[in-house]
Amino acid sequence: MKNNISPLELTVSVVLLMLVILLLNPMHFWMPNMLHMTMIGLALVVCSLFIAFIWHEHVRDEREGQHRLRAGRTAFMVGVTVAMIGVAVQSINDTLDQWLVLTLSAMVITKTVGLLYNRINK
């Protein structure tokens, strides 16, 4: 395994972030009603429970560790793909939501920083 992140990996991450930030249009606002607020609160609670279950997951052997790593990698790739499709579609419709861009940016930044940290502190 390499000790440092490759220039290509870093360049792709930075370019992707720059592109989605340039596509951002911060002048759109959404005013939710009571049902939407309730659904948002419920979604936050369910998401917190999901995160708690994943956080306390324990690996017993190498096979389970590999399954967990593959599942995490697959989830990340699907999340980035869906967010990027959302950014593209909303940009074409001229309705790009700031939070979609923030989500995609946070995913790319976190993955890049995690790779850097793990390769430096190997």
C-alpha positions as CSV (number, residue, x, y, z in Angstrom):
1,M,0.0,0.0,0.0
2,K,1.2,3.5,-0.8
3,N,2.3,5.8,2.0
4,N,0.7,8.9,0.6
5,I,-2.4,9.7,-1.4
6,S,-1.7,9.9,-5.1
7,P,-1.9,13.3,-6.9
8,L,-4.7,11.9,-9.1
9,E,-6.8,10.9,-6.2
10,L,-6.4,14.3,-4.6
11,T,-7.0,16.2,-7.8
12,V,-10.2,14.2,-8.6
13,S,-11.5,15.0,-5.0
14,V,-10.7,18.7,-5.3
15,V,-12.1,19.0,-8.8
16,L,-15.3,17.3,-7.8
17,L,-15.7,19.6,-4.8
18,M,-15.1,22.7,-6.9
19,L,-17.6,21.6,-9.5
20,V,-20.4,21.0,-7.1
21,I,-19.7,24.2,-5.2
22,L,-19.8,26.1,-8.5
23,L,-23.2,24.6,-9.3
24,L,-24.6,25.8,-6.0
25,N,-27.4,28.4,-6.1
26,P,-28.2,29.5,-2.5
27,M,-31.3,31.6,-3.2
28,H,-33.9,28.8,-2.9
29,F,-35.9,28.4,0.4
30,W,-38.2,25.6,1.5
31,M,-41.0,26.3,4.1
32,P,-42.1,23.0,5.7
33,N,-45.5,22.5,7.3
34,M,-46.2,20.6,10.5
35,L,-46.4,17.1,8.8
36,H,-43.0,17.7,7.2
37,M,-41.5,18.8,10.5
38,T,-42.8,15.6,12.2
39,M,-41.4,13.4,9.4
40,I,-38.0,15.2,9.6
41,G,-37.9,14.6,13.4
42,L,-38.8,11.0,12.9
43,A,-36.2,10.5,10.2
44,L,-33.6,12.0,12.5
45,V,-34.5,9.6,15.3
46,V,-34.4,6.6,12.9
47,C,-31.1,7.7,11.4
48,S,-29.6,8.1,14.9
49,L,-30.7,4.5,15.8
50,F,-29.2,3.2,12.5
51,I,-25.9,4.9,13.2
52,A,-25.9,3.6,16.8
53,F,-26.4,0.0,15.5
54,I,-23.6,0.4,13.0
55,W,-21.3,2.0,15.5
56,H,-21.6,-0.8,18.0
57,E,-21.2,-3.5,15.4
58,H,-18.4,-5.9,16.3
59,V,-16.2,-8.0,13.9
60,R,-15.4,-11.5,15.1
61,D,-13.1,-12.7,12.3
62,E,-11.4,-11.5,9.1
63,R,-14.3,-12.6,6.9
64,E,-16.8,-10.5,8.8
65,G,-14.3,-7.6,8.6
66,Q,-14.1,-8.0,4.8
67,H,-17.9,-8.0,4.5
68,R,-18.2,-4.9,6.7
69,L,-15.5,-3.1,4.6
70,R,-17.2,-4.1,1.3
71,A,-20.6,-3.0,2.6
72,G,-19.1,0.4,3.7
73,R,-17.4,0.9,0.3
74,T,-20.5,0.0,-1.6
75,A,-22.6,2.3,0.5
76,F,-20.2,5.2,0.0
77,M,-20.1,4.7,-3.8
78,V,-23.9,4.5,-4.0
79,G,-24.2,7.6,-1.8
80,V,-21.8,9.6,-3.9
81,T,-23.4,8.4,-7.2
82,V,-26.9,9.3,-6.0
83,A,-25.8,12.7,-4.7
84,M,-24.0,13.5,-7.9
85,I,-27.0,12.5,-10.0
86,G,-29.1,14.7,-7.8
87,V,-26.7,17.6,-8.3
88,A,-26.7,17.1,-12.0
89,V,-30.5,16.8,-12.3
90,Q,-31.2,19.8,-10.0
91,S,-28.5,21.8,-11.8
92,I,-30.2,21.2,-15.2
93,N,-33.6,22.2,-13.6
94,D,-31.9,25.2,-12.0
95,T,-33.1,24.2,-8.6
96,L,-29.9,22.9,-6.9
97,D,-30.3,22.5,-3.2
98,Q,-27.4,23.6,-1.0
99,W,-27.7,20.6,1.3
100,L,-27.3,18.2,-1.6
101,V,-24.0,19.9,-2.4
102,L,-23.0,20.0,1.2
103,T,-23.7,16.2,1.5
104,L,-21.7,15.3,-1.5
105,S,-18.8,17.6,-0.4
106,A,-18.8,16.2,3.1
107,M,-18.7,12.6,1.8
108,V,-15.8,13.4,-0.6
109,I,-13.8,15.4,2.0
110,T,-14.3,12.8,4.7
111,K,-13.2,10.0,2.4
112,T,-10.1,11.9,1.2
113,V,-9.1,12.9,4.8
114,G,-9.7,9.4,6.0
115,L,-7.5,8.0,3.3
116,L,-4.8,10.5,4.0
117,Y,-4.9,9.9,7.7
118,N,-4.7,6.1,7.4
119,R,-1.9,6.2,4.8
120,I,0.2,8.6,6.9
121,N,-0.4,6.8,10.2
122,K,0.0,3.3,8.8
